[in-house]
Amino acid sequence: MFSECLSDEAAGIIYGDVGTAVLNISVLSKLQKLEYVQIEHEEAGWVIGQVADIQRKTDLSLEKARMIGQRQEVDIHEKTTAKIEIIGYRDERGLLQTPRTPFRAGQYVYHAEDEIIKKSLGLREHTKTGAYIGLLYGHDIRVELDINSLVQKHVSILAKTGGGKSFLCGDLLEELIKHNVTVLVLDPHGEYGSMKEAGSVLETSRDFHVEPHGYADRIIEFATDPVSNPDALPLKFTLSNLEANDILSLTNIKNSKMHLSFLKKAIDALRNSKQDYSLKDVISVLEREDDMNNYALICELQYLDDAKIFAPSGTKISELVKKNMTTIVNLKGTPPELSELIVNRICTALFELRKVNAVPPMMLVVEEAHNFCPQQGTVASSKIFRTIAAEGRKFGLGLAIISQRAAKIDKNVLSQCNTQIILKVTNPNDLKAISGSVEGLTASMADEIQRLPIGVAMCVGGGIQMPLIVEVRPRESRHGGESVTVIPDECDY
């Protein structure tokens, strides 16, 4: 016999045709979509399921509705039903299994207890390698992503504009900092430097156990434009340390043996006459050649010189990447074309140096990733991101990509991200790209992505074996990506 002692607290009763993967229940008490339930199986014991859909069926006809419109009293009989998708149970080996025989009609279905949810879903709290990102939706259960898995298998954070992706990325960075992970953040809009300061944790209906905290002692910030970012260290490249092909990689000139030959000849001439030289010196040598074929190369070099990213003493990788520290490369104020070239240069250096263990194992975090590894066309950094996505895990170089346009990210890069954190997305093309890249995503959960409230995310991977809905925790540090207020409140005048 099945347990009857909890029947007064039951969520519903199984009715109709009953299978092993999906069943229907008549709802007896308050039940919400995506809520977890538990059902006792005669062979497997307690089994976890999830509410995939819930409906209120009534006998209200068009004629009765018309009568209500005429203010007549009408009796409405209604019944609430729910569709339950079975998740499974843990066997004696700790493996998630689903029952091989169906449940029985007439069985009680109960609201799932936290301990059974944690056991069935494999959730562990306060682990040594856990990155705490929030609470399981509707429950006081911490959701922690395994940091080793994040670095080894890559991660993506996807959401529509204003969906909270940068906020959640800040949560993840806080956890990486607390666990002494070496991190480099490519920050196109200068949003993450604010993490040096403590935030103001807002009061919420849930207790996330988060206190304000700044991380100024754990963050190093570099900027290509120190005028726009006065609190950051200047990011510079040493021209004399670069070969001709390295300099060409910083331009938009591709596959030009002729330009490479002219540039190499100019650099060799300068090296024979002086130890340090500038781009202006290189341009002068090329101009003296008075060859029209050099015109495009000279224009590109003048563009690089105007950006002022070269200096007699450039930024060393040992300065840019420090063990157990988080480095922010602030690209705010840098032209997009130059940003792509700089990102390509940095990422290529990191990958090659990780291959020979010259820098510590680390996580590379890329904001606005669709700009640096687009699905359509190529940019200077396209190739290196495909390489890191495919091979970086072998050398301890993890990749985290953040974007509001999943469909515009190179699918070769997105498909390599085994951990996906998805906030609200409504664009059909983005939804299609997400559905094609997330394993274990049911049709009902794919539909739910469009209806996720702000501050709620769907997570899978990183030690989580199936998609979970998570209420994102507040930030400890200050969030630098707030939207600008166009029309202030009256009190602001």
NORWO-V75852 format. One record per helix or strand of 3 or more residues. SS is the DSSP state (alpha for helix, beta for strand). FROM is the first residue (numbers start at 1). LEN is the number of residues. If there is no record, write none. Layout:
# NORWO-V75852
ss,from,len
SS,FROM,LEN
SS,FROM,LEN
This chain:
# NORWO-V75852
ss,from,len
alpha,7,3
beta,10,6
beta,22,6
beta,36,6
beta,45,14
alpha,62,8
beta,78,13
beta,108,4
alpha,114,8
beta,130,7
beta,142,5
alpha,147,7
beta,155,4
alpha,165,14
beta,182,6
alpha,193,4
alpha,216,3
beta,219,5
alpha,239,3
alpha,244,6
alpha,257,17
alpha,279,11
alpha,292,16
alpha,317,4
beta,326,5
alpha,336,20
beta,362,5
alpha,369,3
alpha,382,14
beta,397,7
alpha,406,3
alpha,411,4
beta,419,4
alpha,428,8
alpha,443,9
beta,456,6
beta,464,9
alpha,490,3
